[in-house]
Amino acid sequence: MPKISLIIPVYNEAESLKPLAEKIRAVMGAMHSDYEAIFVNDGSADSSGEVLRELATADPKIKVITFRRNFGQTPAIAAGVDYASGAVIVPVDADLESDPADIPMLIAKLNEGYDIVSGWRKNRWENRPFSRRLTSQTANWLISKVSGVQLHDYGCTLKAYRAEIIKGVRLYGEMHRFIPALAAWQGAKITELPVHYQPRQFGQSKYGLERVLKVALDLVTLKFLNDYSAKPIYFFGKVGAWSFGIGTLAALLAVYFKITGQKDFVETPLPVLTALFFIVAVLFVLMGLLAELIMRMHHETQAKPTYAVKEKINLS
């Protein structure tokens, strides 16, 4: 069985770390597979750092990356992926909502020929059908429609990836939940399995209302990357063409009013609108050209990581 790298982003989860480490040791020991558990301390303000240092000292299979400040879950997963040495990579929640006991099932499904096996917390909101379940289902439906990858639970961290697939995906913003969609565009074969969900035992959720806005904005980014990342001038050119068309229509209407004697140019805002939309059209075309140049530089230069590492334990 190939080596498995578990990636656990940590932000103020001191109480859950030892129980999680025990569960991981039990599950991975029963699998008789070589593994590493990479805990990424995302600038925790509690005692998570001390607990992780203690765990890593006692067990060389536990490796720790400590960020200089809180960067977010996506950079934490990206750091774990960058330092992972396993052929299979499995992100796991640090708050014990994900059950490590589901990992063997995901790996077995991955071995059937898939590149990604995504967890589906099928019964997560069964007691809150309207306040949370409907919202979650709507969000996942929308993401599936935009991305073209049909999944029931994009927000589930517990997924199994082939390393060569996920290491080819660059992560920014809050894009970790869209990894299956980004990988699918590279030809990844994806499936989904129901996994266990257990409510948080310690601490409080780190997500607030701002998460909705972040997901919405990242979804716009996802749509843009899907349709126009290779040729951004097509997007800006379309907007510029629409603006030019509206400006032309305003100009023709102003001339019509002038010829028919209904209104002079100075009696209507149409000439101003014509100039405004013509200028906007030119600006969008120029932005498209700049975007093209930026994309060229992006593909020709090496991308920098989205995180800064302060300390590494048991990692070369």
C-alpha positions as CSV (number, residue, x, y, z in Angstrom):
1,M,0.0,0.0,0.0
2,P,1.4,3.5,-0.9
3,K,2.4,5.9,1.8
4,I,-0.4,8.1,3.0
5,S,0.0,11.8,4.0
6,L,-2.7,13.2,6.3
7,I,-2.9,17.0,6.4
8,I,-4.6,18.5,9.5
9,P,-5.1,22.3,9.5
10,V,-5.1,23.6,13.1
11,Y,-6.4,26.9,14.4
12,N,-7.1,27.0,18.2
13,E,-8.0,23.3,18.6
14,A,-5.8,22.4,21.5
15,E,-8.4,20.2,23.3
16,S,-9.0,18.0,20.2
17,L,-5.5,17.4,19.1
18,K,-4.5,14.5,21.4
19,P,-7.8,12.6,20.9
20,L,-7.4,13.1,17.1
21,A,-3.8,11.9,17.2
22,E,-4.9,8.7,19.1
23,K,-7.6,8.0,16.5
24,I,-5.2,8.5,13.6
25,R,-2.6,6.1,15.2
26,A,-5.3,3.5,15.7
27,V,-6.8,3.7,12.2
28,M,-3.5,3.9,10.4
29,G,-2.0,1.1,12.5
30,A,-4.9,-1.2,11.6
31,M,-4.3,-0.4,7.9
32,H,-0.6,-1.5,8.2
33,S,0.3,1.4,5.9
34,D,3.2,3.8,6.0
35,Y,1.9,7.2,6.8
36,E,2.7,10.7,8.1
37,A,0.4,13.1,9.9
38,I,1.2,16.7,9.0
39,F,-0.4,19.2,11.4
40,V,-0.3,22.8,10.1
41,N,-0.6,25.2,13.0
42,D,-2.3,28.2,11.3
43,G,-1.2,30.9,13.8
44,S,-3.2,29.4,16.8
45,A,-3.5,31.7,19.8
46,D,-4.2,28.9,22.3
47,S,-1.9,26.1,23.4
48,S,-2.2,24.2,20.1
49,G,1.5,24.8,19.4
50,E,2.7,23.3,22.7
51,V,0.4,20.3,22.3
52,L,1.6,19.7,18.7
53,R,5.3,20.0,19.8
54,E,4.6,17.4,22.5
55,L,2.9,15.0,20.1
56,A,5.7,15.4,17.5
57,T,8.4,14.7,20.1
58,A,6.6,11.5,21.1
59,D,5.8,10.3,17.6
60,P,8.1,10.9,14.5
61,K,5.2,10.2,12.2
62,I,3.6,13.4,13.5
63,K,5.0,16.4,11.7
64,V,4.3,20.0,12.4
65,I,4.3,23.2,10.3
66,T,3.8,26.4,12.3
67,F,2.8,29.6,10.5
68,R,3.9,33.0,11.6
69,R,0.3,34.2,11.7
70,N,-3.2,33.0,10.8
71,F,-3.3,32.7,7.0
72,G,-6.5,30.6,6.7
73,Q,-7.5,27.0,5.9
74,T,-6.6,27.1,2.2
75,P,-2.9,28.2,2.7
76,A,-2.7,25.6,5.6
77,I,-3.8,22.8,3.2
78,A,-1.5,24.1,0.5
79,A,1.5,24.0,2.9
80,G,0.6,20.4,3.9
81,V,0.4,19.4,0.3
82,D,3.8,21.1,-0.5
83,Y,5.5,19.2,2.3
84,A,3.7,15.9,1.9
85,S,5.7,12.9,0.8
86,G,3.0,10.3,0.4
87,A,1.5,9.1,-2.8
88,V,-2.0,9.6,-1.4
89,I,-3.0,12.8,0.5
90,V,-5.9,13.0,2.9
91,P,-6.9,16.3,4.5
92,V,-8.7,15.8,7.9
93,D,-10.4,18.4,10.2
94,A,-8.7,19.0,13.5
95,D,-12.0,19.6,15.3
96,L,-13.0,15.8,15.3
97,E,-16.0,16.5,13.0
98,S,-14.2,14.2,10.5
99,D,-13.8,10.6,11.5
100,P,-10.4,9.1,10.7
101,A,-12.1,5.7,10.7
102,D,-13.5,6.6,7.2
103,I,-10.0,6.9,5.8
104,P,-9.6,3.2,4.8
105,M,-12.9,3.3,3.0
106,L,-11.8,6.4,1.0
107,I,-8.4,4.7,0.2
108,A,-10.2,1.5,-1.0
109,K,-12.4,3.5,-3.3
110,L,-9.4,5.5,-4.6
111,N,-7.7,2.2,-5.5
112,E,-10.6,1.4,-7.8
113,G,-9.1,3.8,-10.3
114,Y,-10.2,7.2,-9.1
115,D,-8.0,10.3,-8.6
116,I,-10.2,11.9,-6.0
117,V,-12.7,10.4,-3.5
118,S,-14.7,13.2,-1.8
119,G,-16.4,12.7,1.5
120,W,-20.2,13.5,1.8
121,R,-21.5,14.3,5.2
122,K,-24.9,12.9,4.2
123,N,-26.7,13.3,7.6
124,R,-25.0,16.5,8.8
125,W,-28.0,18.7,8.9
126,E,-30.8,16.2,9.3
127,N,-32.1,17.9,12.5
128,R,-32.0,21.4,10.9
129,P,-33.6,20.9,7.5
130,F,-34.5,24.5,6.8
131,S,-32.0,26.7,8.6
132,R,-28.9,24.9,7.4
133,R,-29.6,21.9,5.3
134,L,-31.5,23.8,2.6
135,T,-28.8,26.5,2.5
136,S,-26.0,23.9,2.2
137,Q,-27.8,22.0,-0.5
138,T,-28.4,25.2,-2.5
139,A,-24.7,26.2,-2.2
140,N,-23.5,22.8,-3.3
141,W,-25.9,22.7,-6.2
142,L,-24.7,26.2,-7.3
143,I,-21.1,25.2,-7.1
144,S,-21.8,22.0,-9.0
145,K,-23.5,24.0,-11.8
146,V,-20.8,26.5,-12.1
147,S,-17.9,24.0,-11.9
148,G,-19.5,21.2,-13.8
149,V,-18.5,18.6,-11.1
150,Q,-21.5,17.1,-9.4
151,L,-20.8,16.7,-5.6
152,H,-23.2,16.8,-2.7
153,D,-20.7,18.3,-0.2
154,Y,-18.0,20.5,-1.4
155,G,-17.4,21.8,2.2
156,C,-16.3,18.4,3.5
157,T,-12.6,18.5,4.3
158,L,-12.2,14.7,4.4
159,K,-11.1,13.7,0.9
160,A,-8.6,11.3,-0.6
161,Y,-6.3,12.6,-3.4
162,R,-3.6,11.1,-5.5
163,A,-0.6,13.3,-4.8
164,E,0.2,13.9,-8.5
165,I,-3.3,15.4,-8.9
166,I,-3.5,17.7,-5.9
167,K,0.1,18.9,-6.2
168,G,-0.7,20.2,-9.6
169,V,-3.4,22.5,-8.2
170,R,-2.5,26.0,-6.9
171,L,-4.7,27.2,-4.1
172,Y,-5.6,30.8,-3.2
173,G,-8.3,32.6,-1.2
174,E,-10.8,30.1,0.2
175,M,-10.4,27.8,-2.9
176,H,-9.6,24.5,-0.9
177,R,-13.3,23.5,-1.2
178,F,-13.1,23.8,-5.0
179,I,-10.1,21.4,-5.4
180,P,-12.2,18.7,-7.0
181,A,-13.4,21.1,-9.6
182,L,-9.9,22.5,-10.3
183,A,-8.6,19.0,-10.6
184,A,-11.4,17.9,-12.8
185,W,-10.3,20.5,-15.3
186,Q,-7.0,18.7,-15.5
187,G,-8.7,15.4,-16.2
188,A,-9.1,13.9,-12.7
189,K,-11.6,11.1,-12.2
190,I,-13.8,11.9,-9.2
191,T,-16.3,10.1,-7.1
192,E,-18.1,10.6,-3.7
193,L,-18.7,8.5,-0.7
194,P,-20.9,9.1,2.4
195,V,-18.8,9.6,5.6
196,H,-19.5,9.9,9.2
197,Y,-20.1,13.3,10.8
198,Q,-19.9,14.1,14.5
199,P,-20.6,17.6,16.0
200,R,-17.8,19.6,17.4
201,Q,-16.8,18.4,20.9
202,F,-14.5,21.3,21.9
203,G,-14.3,25.0,21.2
204,Q,-16.4,27.0,18.7
205,S,-16.7,27.0,14.9
206,K,-14.3,29.3,13.2
207,Y,-16.8,30.2,10.4
208,G,-19.0,33.2,10.5
209,L,-21.3,35.1,8.1
210,E,-18.3,36.4,6.2
211,R,-17.7,32.9,5.0
212,V,-20.8,33.2,2.7
213,L,-19.3,36.3,1.0
214,K,-15.9,34.6,0.6
215,V,-17.4,31.5,-0.9
216,A,-19.5,33.7,-3.3
217,L,-16.5,35.7,-4.4
218,D,-14.4,32.5,-4.8
219,L,-17.2,31.0,-6.9
220,V,-17.0,34.0,-9.3
221,T,-13.3,33.4,-9.4
222,L,-13.8,29.7,-10.1
223,K,-16.2,30.6,-13.0
224,F,-13.7,33.0,-14.4
225,L,-10.8,30.5,-14.1
226,N,-12.9,27.8,-15.8
227,D,-14.1,29.8,-18.8
228,Y,-11.4,32.5,-19.3
229,S,-8.2,31.8,-17.4
230,A,-6.4,30.8,-20.7
231,K,-7.8,33.8,-22.6
232,P,-9.0,36.5,-20.2
233,I,-9.3,39.0,-23.1
234,Y,-12.4,37.1,-24.2
235,F,-14.2,38.1,-21.0
236,F,-13.1,41.7,-21.0
237,G,-13.6,41.9,-24.7
238,K,-17.2,40.7,-24.4
239,V,-17.9,43.3,-21.7
240,G,-16.2,45.9,-23.9
241,A,-18.3,44.9,-26.9
242,W,-21.6,45.2,-24.9
243,S,-20.5,48.6,-23.7
244,F,-19.6,49.7,-27.2
245,G,-23.0,48.5,-28.4
246,I,-24.9,50.4,-25.7
247,G,-22.9,53.5,-26.6
248,T,-23.7,53.1,-30.3
249,L,-27.4,52.7,-29.5
250,A,-27.3,55.9,-27.4
251,A,-25.6,57.7,-30.2
252,L,-28.1,56.6,-32.8
253,L,-31.0,57.5,-30.5
254,A,-29.5,61.0,-30.0
255,V,-29.1,61.5,-33.7
256,Y,-32.7,60.3,-34.3
257,F,-34.1,62.8,-31.8
258,K,-32.0,65.5,-33.5
259,I,-33.1,64.7,-37.0
260,T,-36.8,64.5,-36.1
261,G,-36.6,67.7,-34.2
262,Q,-37.8,66.2,-30.9
263,K,-34.8,67.1,-28.8
264,D,-31.5,68.8,-29.4
265,F,-28.2,67.1,-28.3
266,V,-28.0,69.3,-25.2
267,E,-31.5,68.4,-24.1
268,T,-30.8,64.8,-23.5
269,P,-28.1,62.8,-21.6
270,L,-27.6,60.5,-24.5
271,P,-24.4,62.1,-25.9
272,V,-22.9,61.9,-22.4
273,L,-23.9,58.2,-22.1
274,T,-22.5,57.6,-25.6
275,A,-19.1,59.0,-24.5
276,L,-19.2,57.1,-21.2
277,F,-19.9,53.7,-22.7
278,F,-17.3,54.2,-25.5
279,I,-14.7,55.0,-22.8
280,V,-15.7,52.0,-20.7
281,A,-15.5,49.8,-23.8
282,V,-11.9,51.0,-24.5
283,L,-10.9,50.5,-20.9
284,F,-12.2,46.9,-20.8
285,V,-10.3,46.0,-23.9
286,L,-7.2,47.5,-22.4
287,M,-7.8,45.6,-19.1
288,G,-8.1,42.4,-21.2
289,L,-4.8,43.1,-22.8
290,L,-3.2,43.6,-19.4
291,A,-4.8,40.4,-18.1
292,E,-3.3,38.6,-21.1
293,L,0.2,39.9,-20.3
294,I,-0.2,39.0,-16.6
295,M,-1.3,35.4,-17.5
296,R,1.8,35.1,-19.8
297,M,4.1,36.2,-16.9
298,H,2.2,33.8,-14.6
299,H,2.9,30.8,-16.8
300,E,6.5,31.8,-17.4
301,T,7.6,32.4,-13.8
302,Q,7.5,30.2,-10.7
303,A,4.6,30.9,-8.4
304,K,5.3,31.9,-4.9
305,P,3.6,30.1,-1.9
306,T,0.7,31.8,-0.2
307,Y,2.1,31.2,3.3
308,A,5.2,31.8,5.5
309,V,6.5,29.0,7.6
310,K,8.0,29.8,11.0
311,E,8.9,26.3,12.2
312,K,9.1,22.8,10.9
313,I,9.3,19.6,13.1
314,N,10.3,16.2,11.8
315,L,10.4,17.6,8.2
316,S,13.6,17.8,6.2
